[in-house]
Amino acid sequence: MGRSLRASCLVLGFLLVDLGACGNADSGATDDASGTDDTGGASDVSADGTAPGDASSDASGDRPVDAPSEVSSDGHAEAGDAGTGGFVHPGVLVTKSQLDFVKAKIAAKEAPWTAAVATAKSSKYGNATYKATPRAIVECGSFSVPDNGCSDEMSDSTAAYVQALLYVLTGEEAYALKSIEIMNAWSAVITDHTNSNAPLQSAWVASVFPRAGELIRTVYGKWPAAEVARFSKMLTDVYLPKVAKGSTANGNWELSMAEASMAIGVFNDDRPTFEGGVSLWRKRVPAYLYLASDGAQPVTPPGTKKTGADLATYWYNPGKYVEGLCQETCRDLGHVQLGFAAMIDGAETAHIQGVDLYGEEEKRLATGLEWNAQWLDGVAPPSTLCGGTLTGVSTSATWEIALNALSGRLHHPMTHVASIASKVRPTHNGLVMIYETLTHYGVGG
């Protein structure tokens, strides 16, 4: 993995909060931001998104939990309501009562929420002059070659979500109108994603756009029905076909697809799509984080027959399997954190919708996140792990959602997770990891 600092920055820069020599996380595109999931001298996925050798590709807390009720007379779900599919709306990653809690903290000028909302407002994503740059075909190749719209699409989906959040938290209508402007711009134009990283790019963007759509449609309530329908059709026709069947590539791919499928399902009141995402999550998580109870080797990745040496290669030859090891730990911790973000985001959306994925894999999640967090918290890896060297050892803009769920809600100590989260608070953003301090710090429930 001997790569130059410049190459490492290109691959991981957008994922990291403090990039040091790489620059700021809000400053332009990098390989991961623009649709690639590659590290190393050559792509580790083929053109169809498969890894080498694959044949195929009412918790208590500080806030109330939103409860389903009836849809309003105009057929649109109101805040805290259940749509036609029985979903809570808004219900992709965040809820109205959760954001009401945050709004009250901001009004009281309490930390860290005051700094967190200021960070979002001052970012390019919260700028009143933000302009979307949609295109019909988004082409994303390995290492951002080519990057034809990939960075723009990711940036625009992030801006749509940030503007929607700021509307809910401030009540300023300009933010809602800007979010709508961005979502409408893309739904009017885009028809497809192409090239080797099209599935991953689709997953990232489809994990974020529905967050914005849920808040605007439900909380703002003035998004014209025809525009909502076109946005919904975009999610179904353009994004869902790229993510619904999962992937046999590295685990962060399929976890991102699971998150996206759940998000699309909730926004569209589409129970089969939501359940498809839940199924992807349930199959992939046991194959992504190792527990001793799995046996002498990890769970075989879904859609493959990997065992023995082939499985060890897929896990980047860790030397030995130890409890908490992630399939990508010996690849780099940047991709581990990207996989964790998608995994936790999916579990959080499922939790809002009454599906307890956290409970199903509580030990695996708590063990895996805490074990990997120690390397970001200054603990030196033993010589027996990954040859004694870990790469990408810089904390990404995630961990707040996991900390709130696993420590605040489920009462696991999560010492290292708490430590690294405190060092990057208030968080900035990178890909699906968007201002998590603002949305999830201390919210309980």
N, C-alpha and C positions, 0 to 999 in steps of 0.2 A: 504493500500500500504506500510505497514511497512516492509521494507526490509533492509538488511544490506548494508553498503557501498560497500562491495565486490560484492554483487549480482547486485547492481545498476551499478557498473562499468562494469561487464560482459555484461549486456544487452545494455548499451548505450555507452560504451567506444569508439567504432569505429566511432560513429557519431559525437563525440565532438572534437573541436579543442584543447581546454585546458582542459585536463582530470584531472589535479591536482593529487590526490592520485591514480588515476586509471592508470597513465602512459601516454605515448605519443601515438597519434593517428596512427602513422606509425608502432607501435610496436606489430605486431602480431594480432591474430584474437580475436574477441569477438562474443557474440551471434548474434548481428545484422549483423556483417560483414560476418558471415558464414552461413547466410540463415535463421535466425529466426526473427520473428516479435513479440516476446512475452515479456511481462513484468508482473511480479507477480508470485505467487506461482504455478500456473498451466497454461497450454496453453489455450489461449482464442480462438484458432481456432481448428477445428476438422481436421481429417486426410485429408479431401477433401478441406481444406482451407476456410471453412465457419465459420462464427461467431456463437456463441451459439444461438439457436432458429431460425436459418435461414433454409428456405426450400431448398435452393440451394446456392449452392455457388454464302509606299515609304516615310518610316519615315525619317525625317531629323536628323542629328546628326554629330558626329565627323568623321564618315567614310562613304563611299558609300555603298549602298545596292547592293548585287550581283543580277544581272538580268539574266534570262534565255536566252540562245542562242542555236545555233545548236551543236549537238554532233560531235566529231571529226571523221575523216574518218575511224579510227580503231574501232569505235563503243563505245569507252570509253568517258565518260564525262570529259571535261577539267575544270579547275578552273573557277567557275562562270557559267558553262554551264548547260543546261537542258538535262537530260537523256531521255530515251525512255518513261518514265512515266511523263515527263514534270516537273521533279524536278530540283531544283538548286543543283549543286554539287560543292564543298562539302557543305552539307546542313543539317547535324545533329548537332545541338546545336551551331556550329561555322561555319563561312564562311571564304573564302580566304581573302577577303578584310578586314575583321575584324582582322584576324591574321597579315595581312600586317601592319595595324595600330599599333598593339602591337609590331611587329618586329621593326618598326621605333622608337617607344618609348624606346625599349631596346637598340637600337643602339645609341640613344641620352643619354643613362644612366639616364633616368628619373624614378622617384618614382611614384607609387609603383611597376612598371613593372620589374625593375632591381632586386629587392629583390624577386619578385614572381618567376621569371625564375630561379634564383639561388636556391630557395627553391625546385623547381621541379627537377633541375639538381642534387641536393644533396640527394634527396630521393632515397629509394631503387628502386622506379619505374623508375627512370631516369638513373639507373646504367648500365654501358656498359656490366657488367657481369650477368645481370639479366637472370635467367633461368626459363622457364615455366615448370609447373608440371601438364600436362593434364592427364585425365583419361576418360575411356569410360562412366562410370556411376557416376554421382555426386549425393550423397545421403545427404539430408539436413533435419534433424529433428528439432523439437522444442528445444530451448535452446542449440543448437549445439550438440544434442545427437540424432544421430551421426553427426559428421562433417567429411564426407568422400569426400574431395575435394572441399567443399564449399568455405572455406577461400582461398584456392589456386586459384580457378577459378575467384573469385572476384579480388584477387590481380593481377592475370595475365591479366585480361581485363583492369584493371586500368593501368598497366604497358604498355600494347599495345597502349593505348590512350596517355599516357604521352610521350612515346617515339615518337609517331607520331607528337604530338604538338612540341616537341623539334626539330624534323627534320624541320618542317615548319618554326620555329622561328630562327633556327641557320643555316640551310642549310647543316648540317653535315649528310652525308649519313648513317653513322653507326646507327643513331637513326631510320631511316626508315627500315633498314635491321633487326634491333632488333624487331621492331613492327611487321614486316612480320613474323619473326621467331616465335613469340608468337602466332599470329593468325593462322598460318599454323599448329602449334603444336596441337592446340585444334581442328581445323576443320578436322584433320586427324584421330582423336581418338573418340571424344565424340559422344554418341548416345542417352543419356537420362538423366533426373533428376528424382529422386525418393524421397519418404517420404513426410511428411506433409508440409514442406516449399519449396517444389520443384517449385511451381508457382512463389513465391516471389523471390527466388534465380534466376530463369530464367529471371524474369523481370529486376532485377538489372543488371545482366550481359549483357542481350540483349539491355539494354539502353546504355551501354558503348562500347562494341565491335564495333558496327556500327560507332561510332564516329571515332575510329581509322581507320577502313576500309575506310571510306569516305576520310580522309585526305591522306592516303597512295595511294589509287587507283587514286585519282584525282590530287593531288599536286605532289606526287613523280612520279607516272605514270609508274613505272618499275616493278610492282607486276605482275608476270606471269598470263595470262588469266585463265589458268587451276586452279591455286591456288585461284584466285578471285572467280571463279565459285564454287569451293568446300566450300569456306567460306560462300558464298551466300546460298548454299544448307544447310549448317549447321544452319544458322539463320532460314531458312524456315522449316526444318524438325525437329530440336531439340528444338528451343526456342519458335517459334511462336505458336505451339499447346498448350503450357502452359500458354500463356498470352492473346491470341486473344479474348477469351470469357469473360474476366474480372473476378471479384470476389465479393462475398458478405461479405467478411471479412472486417476488418478495412479499412478506406478509403485510407490509404497510399498504400495498396496492389494494388487496382485497378488503382490508379494514376500512380504507377510504371508500370503497365501493359499497360496503355495508352501510356506512354513515350516510352516503348520498342516497341510497335506496330508501332508507328510513325517512330521510328528510323529504324526498319527493313524495313518498307515500302519505306523509302527514299533510303536506300542503294540498295535495290532490284528493284528500279523503279516500285514498286508494289502499284498502286494507291488504290485498294480495302483495302489492309492491312493498309496503311496510314490513309485512311478515317475511318477504323474501330477503330484505335487509337483515332482519333479526336472525334468520337462518344462516346467512353468510357469516354473521358475527359469531353465532354459536359454534359453527364449525371451525372458524379460523382461530379464535382466541386460544383454544387448547393446543393448537399447533404453533402458536407464536410465543407462548411463555411456558417454560418447562417447570414441572413439579416432580419431585421424586416419586410421587404416586403414579406418574405416567409410565414408570418402568425404567429399564436401562437406557432407553433412548426416547426422544420426544415423539409426540403424536404425529403420525404421517400427515403431511399437508393435504387438505382437501383437493381432490381432482388429480392426485399423483399416487404413485406406488413407491415412493422413496423410503428406503430403509438402509441401515448399515452405512457404508462409505458414501453412498449417494446422499443420504440424509445429512451426514456430517458436512459434506461439501455445501449443501444447501444452507446449513447453519454456520457457514464460513469457518469450519474446522476449529471449534472452540478448545479442543484438547480434551475436555471432559464436560459432561453435562452436569451443571450444578443448579440447585433449586433457585429459581428466579431468572435464569438465563433467558434472554430473548433471541429469537431466530436471527436478528440483525445486530446483536451486541458486538460481535466480532467483525461486523462490516464497518459500522461507525455509529456513534451515539446520536448523531443528527437524525438518521433514518429511524432509529429506535424511538426517538421522541415524536417523530412524525406519525409512526404507527401507533404510539400510545395516545396521541391527540385524537386520532380518528376512532380508536377503540373506546376511549372515554366519552367522546362526543356522542357516539352511537348509543352507548349505555345510558347517557344522560337524557337523550331524546326518548329512548325506550322507557326510562323511569317516569318521565312526565306523562307518558301514555299508558302507564300502569303495567309495564313489562319489566320485571326485576332482573335484568341482566347482571347488575352488580351483585345481587344475591346469589345468582347461579354460579358465578366465578369469583366470589369474594376473596377466597384465599389466594387464588392465582393472580388476581389483579393486585392485591395488597402486597404480596410477596414480590412479584415481578417489578412493580414500580419502585418499591423501596430498595430492592437489591440493585437495580440499575441506577437509581438516583445517587447511590453512595459514590459512584465514580465521578459524578458531576459535583459532588460535595467534598472533593479533595482526597478521598480514600484511594490509595495506590492499588492497582490490580495485582494479584499474585502472578508469578511467572508461569503458572500452570494455566492461566486464562488467556486465551487469544494470543499466545506467545509472549505474554507479559506486556503487550502494548495495545491500548485502545485509542481510536481516533475519533474526531468530532467531539472532543470533550469540552463542550460549551453549552450552557443551558439555553434551551429554546423558550419561546414565548407561551409555553403551556404549563401544566402542573396545577394551576389554581382550581380547575374543575375537578381534577382527581383528588386534590387535597380536601376540598369541600365535601366530596362524596365519601371518600374512604376514611377520613379522619373526622370531619364534622358530622357526618350522617351515620357512619358505621363504626366510629370510635376506634379505629386502628391508630396506633401512635404515629406512624409515617414520619419518623424523625428526620430522615434525610430529605424526603419530599418537602417537608415544611421548611427545612433549612434552605434548599435551593430556590424554592418559591419566594422566600423572603428576600433573596438577593436580587431578584429581577422584578420585584413589585414596585410600581405598577407595571404590568407587562405591556409590551407593544404588540406587534403582530408578525405572523409569518404563515402564509398559506391558510389553512383552516384554523389556525391558532390566532384568534382576534380579540385583543383587549379582554382577556379572561379575568383580570382583577376587577375590571369594571362590572362584569356581568355575574361573577360567581364568588367573589371573596366574601366569606362570612354569611352566605345566604341560607345555610342550613337546608332543611326540607329536601 
